[in-house]
Amino acid sequence: MDHHDWADAQVERTVAVDRHDLDYAVYEAGADNDGPPVVFLHGIPTWSYLWRDAAPALAEHRHVLAPDFVGYGNSSNRDGFDRSVRAQTVALADFLAERPGNDVDFVAHDIGGAVALRYAAARPEAVGRMVLSNAACFDSWPVEFVNSLGVPGETEGWDDEELDDKLDFLFAEGAYDEADPEWLAGMKAPWKRDGGRTALARAAVSTNTNHTTEIEYGDITADLLCLWGGEDVLQPAENGERLVAETAGDGEVVALDEAYHWVTQDRPEAYREHLLDFLSD
């Protein structure tokens, strides 16, 4: 599935964040399946297309929801609202509050993991299982390059060629082997639209370590699979081991070899296999 097909499959919802009503683009599939929905949460600087190899496969067994965070992908990306992990958790809670029932499972990557952790700590009774992959947690983030994108005027000063080079660095250089061209085009597409440079800067400046250091990890009772890119130097697998140790549910770390930060791209078949095994029953 290319990113155009993925976008065509999204539906538009509205969420409220700090008195701002914002568009929330959501990929949804498998709505007729039993059980609570599985919510896929991406990170920075991706969007829900990150889950192209995982979410449709799980939708054969479970109801799947994969939103674009506000300020990302096809959700609102205008100026004038917060894109932080705190704000993304508020947006997610508002979206999920409109659905019948309270229970959810999560699959989350990067700062999506931080959002899932905040949500689960505040509502431990509502989250049964979580799959976290190379998640931002504790004081492990943000990384220097992402921080640099939030410097005022940094991204606006790039011409089209420089923007493309920076995005290649973010995505192609972060893959274990050569990045799949279709995946790479999809990851880059939202940031290459009008306003994309500013949206990228706003997302970067909204990274805030305090939003994970303040989490009461011991309040999280969900069963946890830390399904990690085992050779990631940005969010190493040791962070998954610490999550398993400090949360209250049953936990396991699976570190996939030959995978960096973009573990869903580097090892799609192995990732999908572990995901289905943990969540499809």
N, C-alpha and C positions, 0 to 999 in steps of 0.2 A: 504494500500500500504506500503510495507516495503522499507527500504532505498536502497536495491538493485534494486527494480523495479523503484523507483524514479530516481536513477542514470541512469538507462537504458533509461529513457524518456528524459534525458537532451541532448541538442545539444551544440556543442563547437563553441564559437566565439573567436575573438581576440580583445582586447582593448589595448589602449596605455595609459600609466601612466608615466609621467616624462621620456619620451624617452625609456621606457621599453614596449615591446610588450608582453602581458600576455594572457594566456588562460582564458576564461570566460565561465564557464559552466552554462547553462540556461535551466530551465524547461519551456516549452512553450506548451500551449493548447488553444483551442478555437479560432484559428487564423481566422476562417471564420465569426466570429461574428462581428456585427457592433460596431462602436464607438471606441474611443481611447483605447489603451491597459491599463490594470491595472498591475502595476509593484509591485511585492511583494519583500520587502527588509527585510532580517533577521538581527540579531545582533550578539554580541559576547557572548558566543563562539559557536554559532549555524551555520547552513547553510540552504539552501533553503528548505530542508526537514522539517523544522519547519512548513511549510505551507501545509503539506500533507492533512490536514482535511479541509482546506479553499480554496486553489487555484483550485483544480479540480472541486469543487462545483460551484465556480464563473465562471469557464470556460464554463459552460453550457449556460452562458448569455453574457460573455465578453471575449475578447482576453486577455489571462493571460501570463505574463512573470515573472519568479522568478529566478534571477541570484544568483549564489554563489559569494559573494564578493571575490576579489583577496586575496589570502592567506587563503581562507576558502574552505571547502567542496571539490569539484572536479575542482575548478579553480586553477591557478598556486599557488603553495605553496613553491617554492624554495626560497632561501635567496636572499637578494639584492634589494628589492623594498619596497616602503612605503605602509602600510596597513591602514593608518589613515582615519578618516572620510573625510578629504579633498581629499585624494587620491581615496577613494571609490566613491566620487562624480564625480571626473574627469573620472574614469573608466565608471561609469554609463552614464555620458553625452556622452562619446565617443561611447558607445554601442547604445544609443538611437538616436544619430545623423545619424546612418546608416539606420534608419527606415523611411518610408514615413510619412510625417506629424510630427507635433511637440507636439501635445497634449497628455498628460498622466494623469492617476490617480495613486495614491500610496496607498499601504497597507504596513505598516512598524512597526517593533518592535525593541526596544532597540536602538543600534547605527544605525540600519537601519532607525529609525525615524530621527536621526540627519542628515543622508544623504538626506532623503526626504526633510527635512526642509531647508537645504543648497541649494538643487536644486531648490526648490520652491521660495526661496527668490531671487535667481539670475535670475529666469525665471518665474516670476509670471503669465505671459500670457499663459504659457504652461501647467500649472497644475490646473485642474478643481476641483478635490476632493481628500482628503487625509483621510485615516484611520490610526491613530497613536495609538500604544499600548505600554504602559510602556516605552515610548521613552526617550532616552537620550536627554536632552535639557537644555538650560541655563547653570547653573553650578552644575547640579545634578549628575555628574559622573566624573571619573570612581569610582567604589567601591573598597574598600581596598583589597579584595581577588584578583580581577582582576589585580590591581596594582602589587601585590606580584608575580604574574606569570611572569612579565616582568623583574624581578631581574636577572641579568646575572648568568647563571648556575643553576637557580632554577629548571626548568623543566627537564634539561638534567640529573640532579642528581637522578631523580625518576626511580625506577625499574618498571616493568610492573604492579605489584600489587599496588604500590603507585600511578601510573598514573590512574589506574582504580578507586582507592579510591577517588582521587581528582575529577575525572570526575563525579563519583557518587554524591559527595558533590555539584558540580555545577548544576547537572540536577535533580537527585532524591530528594535531600533535598530541592530543589527549587520548587518542585511541591506541590500542596495543599494536595492531597492524594497520595497514592502510584502511582508512575509513571508507565505508560504503558510500559511493557518490550520492545515492538517493537519500540516505540518512543525513549526510552532510548538507545537502541542499535544503532539506527540510529544517534542520536546526538553524541554519543561517537566515532563512527566508523572512521571519518576522522582524529581524533587526535591520534588514535592508530596505524596508518600506519607508515611506515618508514618516518622519518622527521617530524612526527606530533608534537612531543614535542617542537622542535624548532619553528615550525609554530605557535603553541599556544603562545609561549613566544613573538614572533614577533608581533602577533596580540595584545597581552596585552600591550606591551610597546608602541604601536601606539595609544593608547587611549589618547586624548588630549582635555581637557576642553575648551581650547581656540577656538576650531573649532565649538563650539556651542555658546559660549559667544559673539563671533563676528558677529553672524547672525543678520540681520536687520529683526526682526520678524514682524514688522509692514508692511513690503513690501509683505508679503505672503497674497495673495487674495483668495486662494483655500478654498472651504467649507471644514470644518474640523469635523470629528468624532473622539473624543478621547475615544477609546474603551479599557478600562483599566482593568487589574486585580486589583480589588478594595482593596485587602489586601496585596499588594506588599509594602514592606518596603524599597526596593532599589530605586524604582521610583514611589513614591506615587501618588495617583490620583490627589492630589493638583497641581502637575505639569501639568496635562491635563487642569485643570481649568485655570491655568496661560496662557497656550498656547491659549486657546479660547479667553481669555481676551486681549492678546497682538497681535494676528494676525488679519488681516483685513476682512477675509471672515466670513460667518455664521459658528457658531461652537456649538458643544454639547459635553458633557461628559457623557459617560455611564460607570459606574463602576460595573463590574460583581463581585458578592460576591462569596465566596469560590474559589477564584483565587489569586494566588501569581504572581510572575514575568512571569511564563510560562503560560500565560492566554490562549493561543491557545491549550495547552495540558490540562489545568485544566477544561476549559468550552468550549469544541469544538462545541457542538451543539448551544449554545447560541451565541458564537462568530460568527459562520457561519450565523446564522439567522440575526444578526445585520448587518453583512457585506453585505449579499444579499439585505437586505432592503435598504441600503445606496447606493449601487453601481450597482445593476442589472437593473435599469430602463434606 
